[in-house]
């Protein structure tokens, strides 16, 4: 039964993804992202086997983490867009900015993202066992890979 639900959800998600026309890909489409997040929550509940109170606390923390993660990713993306605009349309870099300064800012954003992720995982220690945290880490890695691979398959892209 769980596999059937997963297959139906996956088909539904990718049917929606086929209609996504966002310039930066389907993950910029909030409806598509919401569907992926819903699917992820369903699968996570199965994997982690949390009680109701812990589930609420976990998803609250995860939501805060995701909000901060999106903010950091958006800031990084703005910097990458500056460089891309320079290379594609020869727009000038903002006054006072150099390639070196922008590169440093991008790397700093990546560092902040990694630190924020570490802080999130550490914050779970009071509500989850180390085994559950390990299951979460494995789940997130595999889930993201599966979604990426399915998107690439749907677009006819090559997998690594």
Beta strands, then each sheet from edge to edge (+ up, - down):
end
